[in-house]
Amino acid sequence: LENFYGRQLRLSPHVLGHSKAHVGRVVAELVRAAKAQGLQPGPLALSLRGDFVCIGSAYEQHKVRSPDCFDILVPLRLPPHLEPRPRPAEGLGTHGAFVCGLWAKAGWPRRYRPFAEGFCVELQGRSHLSSGLVLRWFQGHLQRCLGAVRYRLQERCRINLSVCPGRPPTLHILPCSDYVCCHISMAVRLIPAIPLGDALYLTALPFEGPPGSTTSDALWGLNASRQEQRLLSWLKEQAPASSCHLKCLQILKGLRDLRGQGLEEPFSSQWGRVLSSYVLKTALFSLLLQGPLEAWDERFLVERLEDLVLYLRDCLRKQVLMHFFLGNGGLPEAVALPRFLKEAAPVNLLAAFDGATLDLAAFQLINTWIQAPHIIRMYSSPRYLRPVPTP
């Protein structure tokens, strides 16, 4: 395991630091240009708030293999006097996720009608901010600003923006050879987000439903990445200096990826979704708060990793792994949660999968742990390694 971690999973802090710094500079230029251009149409339109929020494993110290993929939240500013109110989308959402609608106050004045017609859909007699329309605007807005930014950055890097319908745009950055010593091509997923306050965001990721569905267009996903980062910071302060909790998460992600190389479809795709990085991280959070943090010292790496595997196995068998922050009253007082999260209904992250799939995943997980040395030797050879997809 140590050899597998050191040779295939561990990232060079030097390379990761350079990559994050370069991504930050390029995204800052693009967001600044997009905000400036967004001020021209007038107040009754969407615009960028002017900042961005770095999220995901690259910024939480548990990314594996290569620092070539990043996630960035880009907060949007709504027109003044328009304050959509989030509400749980009971009966409308997908299993295994928290979704909500952003509905506007009744009786908007006539002068707000252009905004409503351009960015809202009707659902249950109310105007809801459409995640699909907002995403489409966001994609076009960034593309219009790309030319000026590309010209300013031409000596540092080459940049491109790829757009796929229904998905956040991805910024591709290729550093010039003399600028960044690491020379890594990077893909940055830019996710438009509506701020709710308290470092909580709703992300414009359209709900997967029938094409043209008004219901799916009116739904937004909840993003609590900043709360996760706060919890990780608190754990770092409380745990031993040599704590192995993040290393356990990285090794388990690596074993999951290797095991996926030898599985056949359709279960191969389901395996990656059932044991998504978010599910693995949620299981780690839950396990960490069950016992003394001193037990996560580096000396006990194998024992703690086995505990994590067994805990996940039990969750898969019971078909229950609850979202760590929604309605969780057992969090440490030092990790303050927004009221919105405290009062939200709990969500089972495994609810989207049938029992047979979860049982098979539980079996394969234990099998992967038992055969870990064989799997590492077999699937780590160059013939089995596949290129890591863009986010």
Disulfide bonds with the S-S distance in Angstrom:
none
